Amino acid sequence: MPNDIAWINVKDRLPEESTESNKNTDWVLCHFRWGTIASAMFLTLRGVWTTGHTTFVQADVTHWMTLPEPPEVENE
């Protein structure tokens, strides 16, 4: 895993807004206070996290990290 991919405490900073979406962040990996890890995005205008199915208050997420680049797949 590259050195630039690491868990970031939400107390230190939140993900930056995406240039491709309106006031939301890119998808990131989130560590929830009860131990679950899931992909989510932070909705900056609402101040909440969403997995696309469920919305979580900001205090539910303790850490986040950027997603790694996808693997290169050869077309067969």
Residue frames as a rotation matrix with the C-alpha (Angstrom) as fourth column:
MET 1
0.589 0.808 0.000 0.00
0.808 -0.589 0.000 0.00
0.000 0.000 -1.000 0.00
PRO 2
-0.012 -0.621 0.784 1.46
0.495 -0.685 -0.535 3.40
0.869 0.381 0.316 -0.92
ASN 3
-0.668 -0.374 -0.644 2.62
0.739 -0.226 -0.635 5.62
0.092 -0.899 0.427 1.92
ASP 4
-0.934 0.302 0.191 0.14
-0.292 -0.953 0.079 8.37
0.205 0.018 0.978 1.03
ILE 5
0.049 0.961 -0.271 -2.84
-0.279 0.274 0.920 6.12
0.959 0.031 0.281 1.83
ALA 6
-0.848 -0.309 -0.430 -3.38
0.334 0.317 -0.888 6.20
0.411 -0.897 -0.165 5.59
TRP 7
0.141 0.915 -0.379 -6.21
0.934 0.004 0.357 6.61
0.328 -0.404 -0.854 8.08
ILE 8
-0.726 -0.258 0.638 -6.98
0.120 -0.960 -0.252 10.27
0.677 -0.107 0.728 8.86
ASN 9
-0.606 0.498 -0.621 -8.71
0.743 0.076 -0.665 11.21
-0.284 -0.864 -0.416 12.11
VAL 10
0.110 0.739 0.665 -11.89
0.830 -0.436 0.348 13.21
0.547 0.513 -0.661 11.43
LYS 11
0.721 0.069 -0.690 -10.81
0.554 -0.656 0.513 15.54
-0.417 -0.752 -0.511 14.24
ASP 12
-0.322 -0.920 -0.222 -7.77
0.449 -0.355 0.820 16.46
-0.834 0.165 0.527 12.12
ARG 13
-0.654 0.184 -0.734 -9.63
-0.632 -0.665 0.397 17.01
-0.415 0.723 0.552 8.85
LEU 14
0.295 0.809 0.508 -12.51
-0.030 0.539 -0.842 15.87
-0.955 0.233 0.183 6.66
PRO 15
-0.243 -0.349 0.905 -12.26
0.862 0.351 0.367 14.88
-0.445 0.869 0.215 2.99
GLU 16
-0.775 -0.080 -0.627 -12.15
-0.148 -0.941 0.303 17.75
-0.614 0.328 0.718 0.52
GLU 17
0.328 0.935 -0.138 -15.14
-0.298 -0.036 -0.954 18.53
-0.897 0.354 0.266 -1.68
SER 18
-0.163 -0.298 0.940 -15.09
0.713 0.623 0.321 16.76
-0.682 0.723 0.111 -5.01
THR 19
-0.723 -0.102 -0.684 -14.76
-0.339 -0.810 0.478 18.79
-0.603 0.577 0.551 -8.18
GLU 20
-0.917 0.346 -0.197 -17.25
-0.021 0.452 0.892 16.40
0.397 0.822 -0.408 -9.80
SER 21
-0.177 0.900 -0.398 -20.11
0.864 0.335 0.375 16.66
0.471 -0.278 -0.838 -7.32
ASN 22
0.038 0.321 0.946 -22.04
-0.036 -0.946 0.322 19.51
0.999 -0.046 -0.025 -5.78
LYS 23
0.033 -0.121 0.992 -20.72
-0.875 -0.483 -0.029 20.08
0.483 -0.867 -0.122 -2.26
ASN 24
0.962 0.149 0.231 -20.02
-0.242 0.856 0.457 16.40
-0.130 -0.496 0.859 -1.57
THR 25
0.009 -0.994 0.108 -16.73
-0.789 0.059 0.612 14.58
-0.614 -0.091 -0.784 -1.20
ASP 26
-0.191 -0.165 -0.968 -15.38
-0.738 0.674 0.030 11.72
0.648 0.720 -0.251 -3.26
TRP 27
0.869 0.419 -0.263 -16.05
-0.195 0.779 0.595 8.22
0.454 -0.466 0.759 -1.93
VAL 28
-0.225 -0.919 0.324 -13.62
-0.800 -0.016 -0.600 7.24
0.556 -0.394 -0.732 0.85
LEU 29
-0.122 0.139 -0.983 -13.20
0.439 0.895 0.072 4.36
0.890 -0.423 -0.170 3.28
CYS 30
0.059 0.221 0.973 -14.65
-0.714 -0.672 0.196 5.16
0.697 -0.707 0.118 6.70
HIS 31
-0.671 -0.204 -0.713 -13.99
0.379 0.732 -0.566 3.58
0.637 -0.650 -0.414 10.07
PHE 32
0.242 0.859 0.452 -17.07
-0.218 -0.406 0.888 3.80
0.946 -0.313 0.089 12.27
ARG 33
-0.176 -0.346 0.922 -16.88
-0.916 -0.287 -0.282 4.07
0.362 -0.894 -0.266 16.06
TRP 34
0.556 0.440 0.705 -18.31
-0.684 0.725 0.087 0.52
-0.472 -0.530 0.704 16.44
GLY 35
-0.152 -0.812 0.563 -15.54
-0.245 0.583 0.775 -1.00
-0.958 -0.021 -0.287 14.28
THR 36
0.530 0.413 0.741 -17.18
0.591 0.447 -0.672 -1.30
-0.608 0.794 -0.007 10.86
ILE 37
-0.574 -0.645 -0.505 -15.31
-0.066 -0.578 0.813 -0.16
-0.816 0.500 0.290 7.75
ALA 38
0.241 0.702 0.670 -17.35
0.791 0.258 -0.555 0.92
-0.563 0.663 -0.493 4.70
SER 39
-0.762 -0.393 0.514 -17.14
0.630 -0.632 0.451 3.22
0.148 0.668 0.729 1.71
ALA 40
0.321 0.842 -0.434 -19.00
0.865 -0.447 -0.228 6.49
-0.386 -0.302 -0.872 2.19
MET 41
-0.374 -0.389 0.842 -19.04
0.620 -0.780 -0.084 10.12
0.689 0.491 0.533 1.16
PHE 42
-0.532 0.157 -0.832 -19.40
0.686 -0.496 -0.532 13.21
-0.496 -0.854 0.156 3.33
LEU 43
0.159 0.677 0.718 -22.30
0.860 -0.453 0.236 15.49
0.485 0.580 -0.655 2.42
THR 44
-0.727 -0.673 -0.134 -20.77
0.641 -0.597 -0.482 18.84
0.244 -0.437 0.866 3.31
LEU 45
-0.558 0.569 0.605 -23.98
-0.322 -0.820 0.474 20.91
0.765 0.069 0.640 3.17
ARG 46
0.548 0.826 -0.133 -25.77
-0.258 0.318 0.912 18.53
0.795 -0.466 0.387 5.54
GLY 47
-0.115 -0.698 0.707 -22.75
-0.949 -0.134 -0.287 17.63
0.294 -0.704 -0.646 7.69
VAL 48
0.495 0.323 0.807 -23.44
-0.571 0.821 0.022 13.88
-0.655 -0.472 0.590 7.51
TRP 49
-0.728 -0.682 -0.063 -21.88
-0.562 0.542 0.624 10.74
-0.392 0.490 -0.779 6.02
THR 50
0.477 0.879 -0.005 -23.75
-0.745 0.402 -0.532 8.47
-0.466 0.258 0.847 3.61
THR 51
-0.527 -0.563 0.637 -23.08
-0.128 0.793 0.595 4.99
-0.840 0.232 -0.490 2.28
GLY 52
-0.862 0.326 -0.388 -25.73
-0.428 -0.060 0.902 5.53
0.270 0.943 0.191 -0.37
HIS 53
-0.245 0.782 -0.573 -28.20
0.363 0.622 0.694 3.47
0.899 -0.038 -0.436 1.66
THR 54
0.503 0.331 -0.798 -27.78
0.850 -0.023 0.526 4.84
0.156 -0.943 -0.293 5.17
THR 55
0.289 -0.371 0.883 -26.95
-0.062 -0.927 -0.369 8.27
0.955 0.052 -0.291 6.58
PHE 56
0.253 -0.324 -0.912 -24.74
0.922 0.365 0.126 8.63
0.292 -0.873 0.391 9.65
VAL 57
0.999 0.031 -0.005 -24.10
0.031 -0.924 0.381 11.61
0.007 -0.380 -0.925 11.90
GLN 58
0.495 -0.867 0.063 -20.61
-0.482 -0.334 -0.810 13.04
0.723 0.371 -0.583 11.84
ALA 59
0.083 -0.473 0.877 -19.73
-0.991 0.056 0.123 11.57
-0.107 -0.879 -0.464 15.27
ASP 60
0.849 0.299 0.435 -20.28
-0.284 0.953 -0.102 8.01
-0.445 -0.037 0.895 13.98
VAL 61
0.779 -0.623 0.062 -17.13
0.356 0.359 -0.863 8.14
0.516 0.695 0.501 11.82
THR 62
0.771 -0.558 -0.307 -13.77
0.211 -0.230 0.950 8.24
-0.601 -0.797 -0.060 13.61
HIS 63
-0.305 -0.926 -0.221 -11.33
-0.165 -0.177 0.970 7.97
-0.938 0.333 -0.099 10.67
TRP 64
0.868 0.495 0.035 -11.31
-0.052 0.160 -0.986 7.97
-0.494 0.854 0.165 6.87
MET 65
-0.308 -0.951 0.008 -8.86
-0.014 0.013 1.000 7.29
-0.951 0.308 -0.017 4.04
THR 66
-0.003 0.252 -0.968 -8.82
-0.945 -0.318 -0.080 7.76
-0.328 0.914 0.239 0.29
LEU 67
0.823 0.305 0.479 -9.63
-0.125 0.920 -0.372 4.76
-0.554 0.247 0.795 -1.84
PRO 68
-0.282 -0.943 0.177 -6.67
0.008 0.182 0.983 3.13
-0.959 0.278 -0.043 -3.57
GLU 69
-0.293 0.110 -0.950 -6.42
-0.932 -0.253 0.258 3.23
-0.212 0.961 0.176 -7.36
PRO 70
0.727 0.587 0.356 -8.25
-0.481 0.805 -0.347 0.30
-0.491 0.081 0.868 -8.96
PRO 71
-0.110 -0.800 0.590 -6.13
0.090 0.583 0.807 -2.50
-0.990 0.142 0.008 -10.39
GLU 72
-0.292 -0.042 -0.955 -5.28
-0.910 -0.294 0.292 -2.50
-0.293 0.955 0.048 -14.05
VAL 73
0.076 0.421 0.904 -7.30
-0.023 0.907 -0.420 -5.18
-0.997 0.011 0.079 -15.80
GLU 74
-0.864 -0.397 -0.308 -6.49
-0.333 -0.007 0.943 -6.44
-0.377 0.918 -0.126 -19.24
ASN 75
0.218 0.944 -0.248 -9.42
-0.843 0.055 -0.535 -6.83
-0.491 0.326 0.808 -21.62
GLU 76
-0.588 -0.413 0.695 -9.65
-0.114 0.893 0.435 -10.38
-0.800 0.176 -0.573 -22.84
